[in-house]
Amino acid sequence: MIAPSAAVTPAKSSSIGSPQLTLGVTLNAQQQLGDFNFSGAPALLKTLETLVFSQHGECLYVYGQAGVGKSHLLQGCVLMAQETGADAVFISGTELLKIPAQQASECLAGLEAVSLLCIDDLDQLIANLDWAQAWFHLYNQLIQRGGCIVASSNSSPRQVDCALEDLRSRLQLANVFQLQPLDDDACALMLQTKAKQKGLELSDELVAFVLARSARGLPNLLAVLDQLDAASWHEKRRITIPFVKQVMRW
């Protein structure tokens, strides 16, 4: 099983299933729900807060294209639950695919006892029948015990590639939200907010310059900010448009 204390500690790996099945499942302490932009789904924050603090056996399913912040959202849920002392676990479907599918049930053993399970990229797993069956049984056991699940996927429960229709039926009963990409104004605000957290000041002109040239999606924009922050610290220079051109080779 996954040891909850390890799964929610950013600096440590998590043990999944048997001792031999170990993956580097980590949390980013900066992925707080307070930093997530809920403008595209204003009811989602209240729904998440209610779910995280409840023990009513509920499931929430969020979906959207890559880069809309699904991983940020799920990690933020775990971090918020962790602050209350709850047994909260974050796992990645992409990482679980590194484990042979025939060991799926062994891998997930024990997770039915946690109070909150956040599974990122669920769609990566359930196209495989072994993983779908393992998740079906885990879903039933965890919900019956009063635990909660937050799952993310690239597509809706109706459209997701699922090898087990019984599992699809369970997912269709979840509270479903679609995450939309941020518009330019929201991206600009997010970049400036993240920059301030790092002690940086980005002018509106500089942010517009970055948005016009960077690949879109939260992970790409934050990667650019991290690269600029590191280069600015290393060279002891302010972040200006000429500096951005030099570092990013734009």
N, C-alpha and C positions, 0 to 999 in steps of 0.2 A: 504494500500500500504506500501511498504518499504520506510522509510524516508532516502534519500540518505545520509544526514549528519550523521545519526546514523550508517548506514550500512558500512561506510568507516572509522569509528572511532574505533580503536582496543579495547578500554577499555569499550565500551558500547554495549548493546544488540540492535538488530534491530527489529522494529515493522513491522510485515508482515500482510498485509490485514487489517482486523478490529483491533481495539485496544486490543481485547481479544486474538488475535493470535500473541503471542510473542515468539521468539526463540533467543537463544544466538548465533547470527551470528557475529563472530569477525574476524578481520584480524590480522595476525602476521606481525608486522612491519619489521621483518628480512627476510621475503619472497620477496626480491627484484628481479627484472628481471636480474639485474647485477650479481646476485649470482647463476643464473640458468645455468646449463651446456647444451649448445645448440649443442654440437658436433654431436649428432645423428640426428639433424634436422637443419642444418646451415642456411637455408632460413627462418626458423620460426621467429627469432628475428626481422628481417626487416619487415616481414609480420605483426607481432604484433604491431610494432611501427607505421607502416603506418595506420593500422586499428584504433589504440587508438587515433591517432591525426586526424583522418578523420571524416567527418560527411556524409558518403555516403551510409549508410544503408547496412552494410556488416555483414556476419556471418563467424566465424572461428570455426572449430570443431577439437579438439585434442582428440586422444584416445590412450590407452595403458593399460597395466596391472597395478595392484595396486603397488604403490611404485616407479613409474617412475617420479613423481613430478608434476602431473597434478594440484593439489591444489596449490602448490608453484607457478606454472606458472600463474594461474588465479588470485591469490591474488597479484602477482607482477604486473599484468596488471592494476588492480584497483588502486594499490598504485601509479603507474606511471601516470595514468589518474588523480588521486587526486591531484598530484603536479601541474597540469595545471588548477585546479579549476573545472574540469568536474564533472558532476553528475554520478559517477561510483558506481555500486552496485555489491557486491559479495554475492551469496546465494548458499546454499548447498542442493542438491537434497535429500541427506540422511536426513537432518534436516527437509525439507519440508514434508517428509513422515510421520512425527509426527502429521501432520494436516489431518483431515478427507478429503478424496478425493472429497467428495461432496462440499467442501468449496474451491476447487482449484481456481475457477474463482475469487472469493472474495479475496482470498489470494494474487493473482497476480495483482489485480487491481491497476493501477497507474504506474506500471513499464514501460509501453509503453512510458512514458515521459522522461526516463533517457537517457543519451547519450551513456553509456556503461553498459551492463549487462553481468556479468560473472556468469555462472551457472555450478557448480561443480556436478559431478555424475548425469548428466541429464538422463542417462539410468535407474537410480533407479526410476525415476518418470514416464517416458512415456510408460512403460509397462502397466500402468493403463489408461483406456480410459478417465476417467474424467480429469486426469492430462494432458494427451496427447492433448485433445481438448483445454484445457485452454492454454497450451503452443503454440499450433497452432495459436490461435487467438492473443496471445501476440506477437509471432514472427512476424506475418503479420503487426500488428499495429506499433511495434517498428521499424522495417525495413522501413516501409513506411514513418515514421517520420524522417528518416535519422540516427537513432540510430544504434549501433553496438552490436553484441552478440559474446561472446566467450564461447563455451560450451565444457565440457569434458565428456568423457564416457570411459567405458572399451572396447568397440568394435566400429567398423566402422559404418557409417550411413546405409550401406547395411545390416550389420549383427545384428545391435542393435535390441533388443526386443521392438518393437514400436506398440502400439495398434491402431495407426491411420496412414494409408498409406499416406495421404496428408502431414502429418508432416514429415514422412520419406523422401518424395520427396523434401521438403524444405531443410532438413538437407543434402541431397545429393548434393544440389547446393552450399553448403558452401565450403570454402577453407579448405581442410582436411589435417591434419598432424598426423602421427603416432609417438608417443614417444617410444623410445627404452630404456631398462634398461642400466645403466651405466656399463662400464667394470671396471675391478679392478683398472686400472690406474686412471680413472676418479673419481671413488669412493674415492681413496686415496687422490687425489687433493682436492676434495670437503671437506673431513674430515679435512684436514690440513688448508684449507681456513677458514672453520667455526671455527676451534679451535683458529686461530689467531684473529678472530673477538671477541672471548671471552678472549683474552689475554693469550692463552695457546700455548705451543709449543709441537707438537707431532712428534717424530722421525719417520723416514721411517720404522724402525723395529717395533715400537709400532703400527703404523697404519696397517702394514701387519698382526700383531698379532690379532688386532681387526677384520680385514676383514676375517680372517680365521675362526673366531668363531661366529661372529654376524650374525643374520638373515639379508638377503639382502633386499634392498629397502631403499630409502632415509629416510622414516619415522623411520625405525628401527635403522639405523646408527646414525641419529641425536638424537634419544632417548638415545642411548648409550653415545654419547658425552655429552648430557645434564646431564645424571646421573653421569658421571665421573667428570664433571665440578663442580656439586653440592658437591660431596663427597670430591673432592680436596679442595674446599673452606672451607668445614666444618672441615676437619681434618688438614688443613694447610699443605698439602703434595703435592709434585710434582706428576704428572701422569707418572708412570713407569709401566713396564710390571707386576712386582709383585703387584703393587697397583691395576692395572686393574683386575688381577686374583682375588684379595680380594674383590673388589667392585662388580664385575660381577659374582663372584663364578664360574669362568671358570677353 
